[in-house]
Structures are given as structure tokens and as C-alpha cells.
Amino acid sequence: MKLIRYEAPQSAEVQALFVRTFSDSEWPAEGELVGGLVRQLMADTDPRDLLGFVAMEKGLIVGSLFFSRLRFDTPVEAFLLSPVAVQPDYQGQGIGQCLIRFGLDRLKERGVMRVFTYGDPAFYSRVGFRPISEETAPAPFRLSQPEGWLGQSLDGHEITALAGVPGCVTAFDDPAYW
């Protein structure tokens, strides 16, 4: 398996991966919702505010994820990990975890201090994410499942209170994702 940075010519294949993965694991409407989010992330987000990675197997994209910038009132370099997808036929092989670790290493190299995600604590705890209170680091919108708000420090320091409501990239500026 080869892990590389996402490139624009891969857009259609990456979007199709997210649509298929979320349609299979949830329902077709969720696949279309997440596919639309990914399309908007790729098309409308400033490249300085977005990092995407793919897992390649035999020339095919079998996994992908995105990190997008979160801005707090406190001067801290922070990103949001979301969404993450692995082709249904390749799930359960550790591809998602490898891809996340690869992306976290690239963020660390860039001096990113904090990474947050909103998802399944059982899965994301395997790659270093821990539950985080909204008093410590508020989410951009009210969370429908607060137990899914997770964070990770990349600079070796504890995550301390971050002031204000964070600003997310335009693609995530919709309460439907939270």
C-alpha cells in the first residue's frame, strides 16, 4: 500500500470513494451528503487550509482522508480530521489507521499543534485521539453527539483551554455535519 498526498486529478475518484463508503455503511443519502462535502472541500478550500491523503493499492484509491484548518481566538495551529473513508472491500485491514497516522505525521512536520475530530471514540482512540470537553476546546457548532468530540496534541503538551468558538473552513460551516 502506498500513502501519498491527494492531488486534484484524483478528485472524481476520491469523491466516489466517499459516496460509496458512506452509502454502504450508513445509507445512500449519507453517501451523497459526505460526497458533496468532499467535493466542496476539494474545490473551495484554500490549499493552505486543507491537507488530503490517499491510500493506493494496485493503482486504485482504497482510502482517503482530509484535514482542514480550525481557527481559535487563541494562537494555536489546529486542524480538523474529517472525513475518513476506506473502500468497503478493504476495511478491517488497518488502512484507515495507517492513513491517519501518516497524515498526523505530515501535520506534525508542518508545526500543527492540535488536531480534532468528530466521530467514533472507539475507532479514533486507536490513533491517539481522546475525548475533549467543549469547555477545553469548543466545537464550531452544537454537537448532536458530544461524546464524539475528540482531540490530540501533536506538540507533546496537554490540550489546555482554547478561547472562543473555532472557525472552520466553508465546507464545514453547516450545522448538518455536526
C-alpha positions, -999 to 999 in steps of 0.1 A, spaced: 0 0 0 12 35 -9 3 65 11 5 99 -7 -9 134 -6 -41 138 -25 -38 156 -59 -65 175 -78 -66 150 -107 -78 124 -82 -109 144 -73 -135 123 -90 -121 90 -77 -118 104 -42 -154 117 -42 -167 84 -55 -148 66 -27 -166 87 0 -200 83 -17 -197 45 -19 -182 41 16 -208 62 34 -237 48 13 -226 12 22 -220 19 59 -249 43 65 -275 49 37 -274 64 2 -284 99 14 -255 99 38 -232 89 10 -244 118 -11 -241 142 18 -205 132 26 -196 131 -11 -209 167 -15 -189 177 15 -157 162 0 -164 178 -34 -168 212 -17 -136 207 4 -116 199 -27 -130 226 -48 -134 256 -25 -109 253 3 -77 273 2 -48 248 -2 -31 263 29 -62 252 49 -66 217 35 -45 186 35 -58 154 19 -42 120 17 -49 88 -1 -40 51 2 -33 34 -31 -34 -3 -38 -27 -16 -73 -32 18 -88 -66 23 -71 -75 47 -43 -87 25 -15 -87 51 13 -87 88 18 -90 115 45 -89 152 49 -76 177 75 -89 212 74 -79 242 94 -97 252 126 -91 288 138 -94 297 175 -91 330 192 -60 316 209 -29 315 186 -28 277 181 -22 258 148 -52 234 147 -68 212 121 -100 190 119 -97 154 107 -128 147 87 -140 128 67 -122 95 65 -131 67 42 -118 32 33 -133 12 4 -157 -14 20 -138 -43 4 -106 -31 22 -120 -23 56 -107 -41 87 -71 -42 74 -58 -12 93 -57 11 62 -77 39 80 -54 38 110 -22 38 88 -36 67 67 -45 87 98 -10 82 114 6 92 81 -15 124 80 -8 132 116 30 128 109 27 153 80 8 178 102 34 175 129 61 182 103 43 214 95 41 225 131 5 218 137 -2 217 175 -37 203 178 -60 180 158 -96 174 165 -122 151 150 -159 143 155 -165 106 153 -165 72 169 -143 73 201 -136 35 199 -120 39 164 -102 72 168 -88 63 202 -66 37 184 -47 66 167 -43 88 198 -75 108 200 -91 113 234 -125 128 244 -123 165 248 -147 187 266 -162 217 248 -151 238 278 -115 230 268 -120 232 230 -154 241 218 -167 227 185 -177 251 157 -214 241 161 -236 224 187 -228 187 186 -255 161 182 -232 136 200 -208 154 223 -190 122 232 -177 121 197 -157 154 200 -121 142 203 -87 158 203 -50 151 201 -19 171 209 9 169 183 34 190 202 37 170 233 18 194 255 -16 189 271 -45 205 254 -54 235 275 -85 257 272 -88 273 238 -107 306 238 -137 314 216 -157 294 191 -135 280 164 -139 289 128 -139 261 103 -135 261 65 -165 269 45 -174 233 36 -179 225 73 -198 257 80 -231 239 82 -247 225 114 -258 194 94 -223 180 97 -222 184 135 
